Amino acid sequence: MRIGIDVGGTNTDAVLMDGDRVVAAVKRNTSKDVTSGIVSAIAGLDLQGPVHAVMIGTTHFINALVEADRLAPTAAVRLGLPATTALPPFVDWPDPLVEAVSGRGYLCHGGHEFDGRTISELDQDELRRTAEDIRARGIRSVAISSIFSPVNIEFEERAAQILAEELPGVPISLSHEIGRIGLLERENATIVNAALRELADDIVDGLGQAMAGLGIAAPLYLSQNDGTLMDLEFARRYPVATFASGPTNSMRGAAVLSGLGTCAVVDIGGTTSDVGVLNAGFPREATAEVTVAGIRTNFRMPDVLSIGIGGGSRVHPGHRVGPDSVGYRLAEHALVFGGSTLTATDIAVAAGRADIGDPLLVSHLDKELVGAVLERIADDVAEAVERMRTSPEPLPVVAVGGGSILLPDELAGCGEVRRPEHYAVANAIGAAIAQVGGEVDRIYTVAPGRREKILDEARQEAVDRAIAGGARPRSVDIVELDEIPLPYLPGDAIRIKVKAVGELSIEEAAHA
């Protein structure tokens, strides 16, 4: 028995599953503090027996960044002098976010060229002086980045050791563990991660206490951006890995419910519609940089296109829908609940597509208006699906989320829209059935005759990481293996990406 939970901008969904069977499902309004909404959703499941694991996809961390709230004072230490002085840390950050993290950048010697040659040697005394200034300024979290650290991680690890000695108890995030090649984007992702480390401790502790308060002693896992799970200790170290857990949970749930491994998934919630593509049952990964809250980053994220259409979206003159939404206050503002705001939900009820609230309160809406708004929504979603296609081959469309009632049975240019059973809580189902993942993403110099050995080592490391995360050893499979030649690096350098996933070892987890 597993509980899957997904926290959205409007609703918090929860399901109780016995294997692949949905035993119970509930929707609750997302609370401002998020955690109490999770507690309310679990209480609504009316648990009658033991629970072996709880999986949560949460918006805690992305909300904190977007709202520039609850972020720790953070220092960015870049190793690269005398290079990169023209573009210091935080150079491309929005001013409110720099202020929210009390952003302080430090340029120190170190770093490597693209071919692995040293730019300058690490200066230990310089790093100790930097640590002294960090301590004096009351900064509570540190992000370390080094030029081309994905090629050579040595300087980041040595600098972390020195700063940890000088700043005991201060969490340190390393860029080679979080981002990819691309200094500013990788550094930005690491700074964001560092700024969220304190909040991660609070959230993990709070969720654990909430489960204990409900009498649930099962282990707790958080959903990652790639649709796999991470344990609480991993979540404390890498909170940015949760940023896109909502869309990925929905896509994984859509794959299981529809039985389709390759398809477009349209997840319509209360605030947005997220469109993504599944390949072999997992979300397609974004290959370009991803902008989060105005900050360019390059850490692992799904390729998702979001548009401002959801059940809580306001309907404007000219049949325009969104992007503004009443969000989790739908029950206060929508016409069908006695409010004064015309929303997409009111349109769905007036069209007979939903039985929510009091239909009499929208009976006065003009039928032409209702039809025109629904047509506009369908056109906008169809355009979003078309933008996500990368080949002319037909791509089935699966609609999930409570707001998918806004879509017709067919989309122009896309064909039939499939709504599987339990589509409204596909996100929570995706969390409940998630597997444990292990990933390796590294640059190797391939000596003659060593290619296969390097590939085997990378595969085994990915498998070992999945098992360490709680996967049952015999269930782990390699689901992704990419070799990307890097001709601008010497020595036949290649980037190897390996992803392994396996089933959560429920019996072991239950006794953890």
Phi, psi and omega per residue, in radians:
M1 nan 2.185 -3.129
R2 -2.260 2.585 3.046
I3 -1.883 2.235 3.034
G4 -1.979 2.340 -3.088
I5 -2.317 2.391 3.018
D6 -2.312 2.201 -3.112
V7 -1.713 2.041 3.087
G8 -1.880 3.102 -3.130
G9 -1.182 -0.442 -3.124
T10 -1.949 -0.851 -3.064
N11 -2.105 2.630 2.946
T12 -1.920 2.036 -3.096
D13 -1.786 2.510 3.112
A14 -2.433 2.474 3.064
V15 -2.328 2.593 2.984
L16 -1.919 2.168 -3.072
M17 -2.150 2.433 3.013
D18 -1.957 1.740 -2.985
G19 1.152 -2.136 3.099
D20 -1.714 0.106 -3.087
R21 -1.702 2.277 3.089
V22 -1.426 2.031 -3.130
V23 -1.532 -0.716 -3.131
A24 -2.682 2.650 3.125
A25 -2.566 2.420 3.138
V26 -2.455 2.727 2.991
K27 -2.139 2.373 3.056
R28 -2.333 2.658 3.079
N29 -1.107 2.379 3.065
T30 -1.180 2.279 -3.134
S31 -1.517 2.779 -3.117
K32 -1.064 -0.658 3.135
D33 -1.537 0.012 3.095
V34 1.182 -0.903 -3.017
T35 -1.083 -0.745 -3.121
S36 -1.162 -0.508 3.051
G37 -1.179 -0.631 3.076
I38 -1.124 -0.780 3.132
V39 -1.065 -0.749 3.133
S40 -1.101 -0.702 -3.127
A41 -1.154 -0.742 3.137
I42 -1.148 -0.703 3.115
A43 -1.054 -0.579 -3.138
G44 -1.227 -0.245 3.123
L45 -1.332 -0.263 3.095
D46 0.940 1.066 -3.078
L47 -1.091 2.383 -3.130
Q48 -2.083 -0.161 -3.096
G49 -2.518 -3.071 -3.109
P50 -1.215 2.570 3.087
V51 -1.964 2.338 -3.049
H52 -1.656 -0.398 -3.139
A53 -2.844 2.605 3.092
V54 -2.185 2.227 -3.134
M55 -2.078 2.253 -3.057
I56 -2.226 2.261 2.916
G57 -1.790 2.044 -2.972
T58 -2.133 2.602 3.076
T59 -1.729 0.142 -3.110
H60 -0.851 -0.879 -2.936
F61 -1.383 -0.754 3.107
I62 -1.144 -0.620 3.091
N63 -1.114 -0.709 -3.135
A64 -1.068 -0.688 3.136
L65 -1.252 -0.807 -3.130
V66 -1.067 -0.688 -3.119
E67 -1.506 -0.054 -3.113
A68 0.908 0.850 -3.035
D69 -2.297 2.529 3.064
R70 1.075 0.608 3.116
L71 -1.753 2.406 -3.083
A72 -1.386 2.552 3.000
P73 -0.993 2.199 -2.935
T74 -2.278 2.416 3.045
A75 -1.879 2.425 3.052
A76 -1.909 1.997 3.136
V77 -1.841 1.981 -3.131
R78 -1.870 2.298 3.116
L79 -1.756 1.981 -3.103
G80 -3.126 -0.134 -3.127
L81 -0.969 2.483 0.166
P82 -1.545 0.168 -3.129
A83 -1.473 2.869 2.977
T84 1.175 0.271 -3.126
T85 -1.168 -0.377 -3.111
A86 -1.262 -0.394 -3.108
L87 -2.228 1.437 -3.091
P88 -1.257 2.914 3.065
P89 -0.968 2.585 -3.136
F90 1.261 0.143 -3.025
V91 -1.064 -0.556 -3.079
D92 -1.920 0.318 -3.139
W93 -1.492 2.543 2.977
P94 -1.073 2.427 -3.082
D95 -0.969 -0.734 -3.140
P96 -1.050 -0.595 3.137
L97 -1.325 -0.612 3.045
V98 -1.045 -0.750 3.118
E99 -1.159 -0.663 -3.088
A100 -1.146 -0.543 -3.138
V101 -1.768 0.150 -3.077
S102 0.829 0.803 -2.960
G103 -0.992 2.212 3.128
R104 -2.337 2.114 -3.120
G105 -1.816 2.519 3.119
Y106 -2.281 2.258 3.081
L107 -1.829 2.155 -3.107
C108 -2.243 2.877 -3.138
H109 -1.283 2.671 -3.135
G110 2.418 -2.749 3.093
G111 1.499 2.923 -3.117
H112 -2.311 2.693 2.997
E113 -1.323 2.997 -3.127
F114 -1.078 -0.406 -3.125
D115 -1.692 0.177 3.086
G116 1.633 -0.142 3.107
R117 -1.202 2.578 -3.120
T118 -1.304 2.314 3.033
I119 -1.299 -0.887 3.048
S120 -2.754 2.703 -3.113
E121 -1.248 2.629 3.081
L122 -1.143 2.383 3.132
D123 -1.884 1.794 -3.061
Q124 -1.113 -0.705 3.135
D125 -1.117 -0.672 3.105
E126 -1.078 -0.741 3.130
L127 -1.161 -0.637 3.113
R128 -1.194 -0.647 3.059
R129 -1.143 -0.662 3.088
T130 -1.090 -0.778 3.115
A131 -1.057 -0.674 3.139
E132 -1.107 -0.712 3.126
D133 -1.212 -0.674 3.100
I134 -1.044 -0.789 3.140
R135 -1.117 -0.726 -3.106
A136 -1.137 -0.530 -3.108
R137 -1.537 -0.011 3.100
G138 1.275 0.392 3.123
I139 -1.303 2.383 -2.964
R140 -1.983 0.033 3.099
S141 -2.652 2.583 -3.037
V142 -2.277 2.386 3.018
A143 -2.009 2.215 3.134
I144 -1.947 2.235 3.039
S145 -2.264 2.540 3.115
S146 -2.306 2.462 -3.115
I147 -1.040 2.220 -3.117
F148 0.940 0.728 3.072
S149 -1.150 -0.451 3.038
P150 -1.109 -0.351 3.066
V151 -1.467 -0.696 -3.134
N152 -2.538 2.010 -3.047
I153 -1.574 0.017 -2.974
E154 -0.983 -0.883 -3.013
F155 -1.180 -0.654 3.108
E156 -1.083 -0.763 -3.119
E157 -1.182 -0.692 3.109
R158 -1.169 -0.732 3.128
A159 -1.118 -0.686 3.119
A160 -1.086 -0.696 3.128
Q161 -1.106 -0.749 -3.141
I162 -1.159 -0.817 -3.111
L163 -1.173 -0.603 3.111
A164 -1.132 -0.630 3.100
E165 -1.167 -0.648 -3.096
E166 -1.474 -0.413 -3.077
L167 -2.212 1.169 -3.094
P168 -1.048 2.355 3.109
G169 1.529 -0.189 3.140
V170 -1.488 2.139 -3.141
P171 -1.164 2.472 -3.114
I172 -2.192 2.240 3.110
S173 -1.920 2.383 -3.100
L174 -1.936 2.326 -2.990
S175 -1.180 -0.542 -3.103
H176 -1.214 -0.280 3.109
E177 -1.542 -0.170 -2.987
I178 -2.092 -0.842 -3.030
G179 -1.988 -3.009 -3.071
R180 -2.052 -2.970 3.104
I181 -1.101 2.407 -3.018
G182 2.198 1.619 -2.901
L183 -0.998 -0.949 -3.040
L184 -1.117 -0.778 -3.122
E185 -1.135 -0.731 3.114
R186 -1.161 -0.732 3.111
E187 -1.112 -0.744 3.130
N188 -1.047 -0.794 3.132
A189 -1.053 -0.641 -3.122
T190 -1.247 -0.672 3.087
I191 -1.105 -0.771 3.120
V192 -1.038 -0.790 3.127
N193 -1.036 -0.781 -3.132
A194 -1.097 -0.705 -3.116
A195 -1.153 -0.367 -3.105
L196 -1.716 -0.018 -3.039
R197 -1.107 -0.737 3.114
E198 -1.110 -0.784 3.122
L199 -1.078 -0.642 3.124
A200 -1.046 -0.733 3.090
D201 -1.070 -0.773 -3.122
D202 -1.132 -0.758 -3.089
I203 -1.181 -0.793 3.140
V204 -1.074 -0.779 3.107
D205 -1.111 -0.719 -3.126
G206 -1.144 -0.720 3.114
L207 -1.150 -0.693 3.099
G208 -1.083 -0.735 3.116
Q209 -1.166 -0.649 3.124
A210 -1.108 -0.741 3.110
M211 -1.113 -0.735 3.130
A212 -1.090 -0.685 3.130
G213 -1.120 -0.452 3.100
L214 -1.571 0.030 -3.141
G215 1.367 0.345 -3.128
I216 -1.758 2.030 -3.119
A217 -1.770 0.087 -3.092
A218 -1.225 2.698 3.085
P219 -1.132 2.618 -3.061
L220 -1.993 2.357 3.113
Y221 -2.225 2.640 3.046
L222 -1.939 2.574 3.138
S223 -1.380 2.488 3.108
Q224 -1.774 2.971 -3.111
N225 -1.090 -0.411 -3.080
D226 -1.689 0.132 3.108
G227 1.572 0.109 3.075
T228 -1.862 -3.136 -3.064
L229 -1.862 2.715 2.971
M230 -2.342 2.578 3.114
D231 -1.392 3.072 -3.003
L232 -1.176 -0.607 3.140
E233 -1.168 -0.674 3.072
F234 -1.133 -0.696 3.130
A235 -1.107 -0.621 3.096
R236 -1.091 -0.633 -3.065
R237 -1.500 -0.543 -3.027
Y238 -2.303 1.129 -3.127
P239 -1.083 -0.431 3.130
V240 -1.137 -0.309 -3.129
A241 -1.223 -0.074 3.132
T242 -1.756 -0.098 -2.922
F243 -0.955 -0.714 -3.066
A244 -1.916 0.468 -3.084
S245 -1.156 -0.490 3.131
G246 -1.081 -1.032 3.119
P247 -1.042 -0.668 -3.116
T248 -1.205 -0.658 3.066
N249 -1.051 -0.750 -3.140
S250 -1.102 -0.727 -3.130
M251 -1.187 -0.712 3.099
R252 -1.148 -0.696 3.085
G253 -1.116 -0.696 3.113
A254 -1.094 -0.671 3.132
A255 -1.099 -0.774 -3.114
V256 -1.200 -0.782 -3.066
L257 -1.226 -0.619 -3.083
S258 -1.591 -0.353 -3.070
G259 1.342 0.184 -3.124
L260 -1.760 2.247 3.098
G261 -1.553 -0.449 3.128
T262 -2.217 2.044 -3.103
C263 -2.992 2.932 2.957
A264 -1.626 2.385 3.131
V265 -2.017 2.224 3.062
V266 -1.940 1.950 -3.135
D267 -1.865 1.899 -3.119
I268 -1.845 1.968 3.117
G269 -1.775 -2.612 -3.123
G270 -1.505 -0.366 -3.034
T271 -2.067 -0.728 -3.076
T272 -2.350 2.878 2.933
S273 -1.957 2.141 -3.132
D274 -1.875 2.186 -3.119
V275 -1.993 2.172 3.118
G276 -2.427 3.037 -3.121
V277 -2.194 2.332 3.080
L278 -1.678 2.338 2.974
N279 -2.153 2.093 -3.123
A280 0.964 0.602 3.054
G281 1.512 -0.055 -3.140
F282 -2.136 2.615 -3.107
P283 -1.088 2.431 3.037
R284 -1.142 2.345 -3.056
E285 -1.525 2.487 3.085
A286 -1.218 2.352 -3.135
T287 -1.711 -0.321 -3.129
A288 -1.755 3.076 3.089
E289 -1.109 2.665 3.141
V290 -2.105 2.269 3.117
T291 -1.669 2.163 -3.137
V292 -2.142 2.079 -3.135
A293 0.952 0.590 3.116
G294 1.479 0.117 -3.116
I295 -1.956 2.223 3.113
R296 -1.367 2.237 -3.129
T297 -2.376 2.943 3.114
N298 -2.472 0.597 3.071
F299 -1.539 3.031 -2.999
R300 -1.140 2.048 -3.140
M301 -2.469 2.613 3.071
P302 -1.290 2.698 3.088
D303 -1.454 1.696 -3.057
V304 -2.243 2.345 3.037
L305 -1.864 2.111 -3.125
S306 -1.901 2.347 3.041
I307 -2.193 2.647 -3.019
G308 -1.408 1.059 3.079
I309 -2.263 2.144 3.102
G310 -2.732 3.114 -3.111
G311 -1.080 -0.485 -3.138
G312 -1.656 0.082 -3.103
S313 -1.128 2.421 3.080
R314 -1.318 2.485 3.074
V315 -1.722 2.180 -3.055
H316 -1.901 2.909 3.065
P317 -0.978 2.584 -3.095
G318 1.437 0.244 3.088
H319 1.184 0.279 3.117
R320 -1.344 2.399 -3.102
V321 -2.063 2.183 3.110
G322 1.252 -2.925 0.071
P323 -1.401 -0.107 3.133
D324 -1.295 2.603 -3.038
S325 -2.489 2.652 3.033
V326 -1.394 -0.180 3.028
G327 1.039 -2.349 -3.063
Y328 -1.267 -0.018 3.087
R329 -1.705 0.377 3.129
L330 -0.955 -0.745 -3.094
A331 -1.184 -0.223 3.103
E332 -1.689 -0.612 -2.939
H333 -1.841 -0.444 -3.072
A334 -1.183 2.609 -3.121
L335 -1.050 -0.705 -3.057
V336 -1.168 -0.236 3.090
F337 -1.874 0.242 3.103
G338 1.581 0.139 3.116
G339 -1.464 -2.957 -3.066
S340 -2.134 0.151 -3.093
T341 -1.880 2.214 3.083
L342 -1.366 2.066 -3.105
T343 -2.084 2.967 3.090
A344 -1.082 -0.562 3.092
T345 -1.091 -0.706 3.083
D346 -1.053 -0.698 3.117
I347 -1.101 -0.765 -3.136
A348 -1.100 -0.710 3.124
V349 -1.165 -0.754 -3.139
A350 -1.100 -0.520 3.139
A351 -1.490 -0.043 -3.140
G352 1.394 0.260 -3.137
R353 -1.558 -0.216 -3.117
A354 -2.513 2.593 3.090
D355 -2.027 1.372 -3.072
I356 -2.268 2.397 3.109
G357 1.149 -2.546 -3.093
D358 -1.937 1.832 -3.121
P359 -1.024 -0.459 -3.137
L360 -1.092 -0.445 -3.100
L361 -1.311 -0.172 3.083
V362 -2.133 0.211 -3.118
S363 -1.168 -0.313 -3.121
H364 -1.449 -0.152 -3.078
L365 -1.181 2.369 -3.121
D366 -1.133 2.316 -3.100
K367 -1.091 -0.610 3.121
E368 -1.159 -0.669 3.089
L369 -1.091 -0.821 -3.127
V370 -1.034 -0.822 -3.132
G371 -1.118 -0.702 -3.115
A372 -1.171 -0.676 3.135
V373 -1.166 -0.784 3.132
L374 -1.107 -0.650 3.108
E375 -1.148 -0.684 3.114
R376 -1.109 -0.754 3.119
I377 -1.063 -0.801 -3.125
A378 -1.085 -0.722 3.134
D379 -1.124 -0.755 -3.120
D380 -1.147 -0.697 3.124
V381 -1.209 -0.726 3.115
A382 -1.066 -0.674 3.103
E383 -1.128 -0.700 3.124
A384 -1.115 -0.723 3.104
V385 -1.097 -0.752 -3.134
E386 -1.084 -0.650 3.139
R387 -1.179 -0.415 -3.118
M388 -1.525 -0.181 -3.132
R389 -1.300 2.470 3.116
T390 -2.065 0.052 3.105
S391 -2.617 2.818 3.140
P392 -1.347 -0.078 -3.118
E393 -1.132 2.540 3.095
P394 -1.012 2.436 -3.125
L395 -2.203 1.891 3.136
P396 -1.005 2.608 -3.137
V397 -2.013 2.199 3.073
V398 -2.002 2.193 -3.130
A399 -1.822 2.256 3.116
V400 -2.362 3.047 -3.101
G401 1.570 2.609 -3.107
G402 -1.020 -0.539 -3.109
G403 -1.370 -0.053 -3.116
S404 -1.196 -0.165 3.021
I405 -1.100 -0.260 3.141
L406 -1.315 -0.272 -3.075
L407 -1.603 2.610 3.058
P408 -1.345 3.129 3.138
D409 -1.327 -0.276 3.066
E410 -2.418 2.497 3.066
L411 -1.915 2.398 -3.138
A412 -1.009 2.193 3.116
G413 1.413 -0.108 -3.089
C414 -2.068 -0.334 3.134
G415 1.487 -2.677 -3.052
E416 -1.120 2.455 3.041
V417 -1.751 2.121 -3.109
R418 -1.689 2.250 3.054
R419 -2.078 1.731 -3.096
P420 -1.269 2.897 3.071
E421 -0.989 2.500 -3.126
H422 1.115 0.451 -3.099
Y423 -1.024 -0.531 -3.058
A424 -1.180 -0.397 -3.124
V425 -2.111 0.527 -3.133
A426 -1.043 -0.564 -3.130
N427 -1.112 -0.771 3.116
A428 -1.188 -0.620 3.086
I429 -1.137 -0.703 3.088
G430 -1.040 -0.657 3.084
A431 -1.186 -0.737 -3.058
A432 -1.165 -0.595 -3.073
I433 -1.700 0.087 -3.079
A434 -1.064 2.614 3.114
Q435 -1.790 2.930 3.085
V436 -1.563 2.337 -3.073
G437 -2.037 2.734 2.999
G438 -2.420 2.335 -3.055
E439 -2.342 2.502 3.008
V440 -2.151 2.260 3.108
D441 -2.447 1.731 -2.940
R442 -2.572 2.771 3.095
I443 -1.812 2.259 -3.107
Y444 -2.144 2.570 2.936
T445 -1.706 2.089 -3.003
V446 -1.697 1.869 3.047
A447 -1.299 2.704 3.140
P448 -0.940 2.284 3.091
G449 1.438 0.046 -3.071
R450 -1.900 0.018 -3.057
R451 -1.013 -0.891 -3.092
E452 -1.109 -0.659 3.134
K453 -1.135 -0.712 3.112
I454 -1.129 -0.735 3.109
L455 -1.086 -0.740 3.130
D456 -1.112 -0.699 3.124
E457 -1.125 -0.728 3.141
A458 -1.157 -0.736 3.100
R459 -1.036 -0.840 -3.081
Q460 -1.129 -0.653 3.122
E461 -1.130 -0.709 3.111
A462 -1.122 -0.742 3.101
V463 -1.092 -0.787 -3.140
D464 -1.064 -0.668 3.130
R465 -1.155 -0.689 3.112
A466 -1.121 -0.750 3.141
I467 -1.144 -0.708 3.114
A468 -1.099 -0.491 3.124
G469 -1.413 -0.094 3.084
G470 2.033 0.185 3.130
A471 -1.384 2.520 3.061
R472 -1.204 2.130 -2.985
P473 -0.869 -0.814 -3.058
R474 -1.287 -0.142 -3.113
S475 -1.665 -0.114 -3.017
V476 -1.354 2.253 3.090
D477 -2.217 2.666 2.997
I478 -1.471 2.089 -3.112
V479 -1.886 -0.165 3.132
E480 -2.634 2.332 3.059
L481 -2.572 1.916 -3.128
D482 -2.110 2.370 2.989
E483 -2.012 2.129 -3.101
I484 -2.086 1.878 3.114
P485 -1.089 2.469 3.116
L486 -2.080 1.452 -3.014
P487 -1.139 -0.333 -3.132
Y488 -1.429 -0.096 3.061
L489 -1.792 2.581 -3.123
P490 -1.374 2.878 2.976
G491 1.307 0.584 3.130
D492 0.914 0.914 -3.125
A493 -1.320 2.467 3.062
I494 -2.394 2.638 2.991
R495 -1.715 2.189 -3.135
I496 -1.966 2.195 3.078
K497 -2.040 2.131 3.109
V498 -2.255 2.332 3.090
K499 -2.212 2.227 3.094
A500 -2.096 2.469 3.093
V501 -2.355 2.637 3.111
G502 -2.654 2.836 3.141
E503 -1.226 2.472 3.066
L504 -1.087 2.306 3.135
S505 -1.370 1.499 -3.011
I506 -1.030 -0.785 -3.097
E507 -1.079 -0.753 3.118
E508 -1.176 -0.699 -3.116
A509 -1.114 -0.637 -3.089
A510 -1.120 -0.450 -3.125
H511 -1.860 0.172 -3.084
A512 -1.188 nan nan
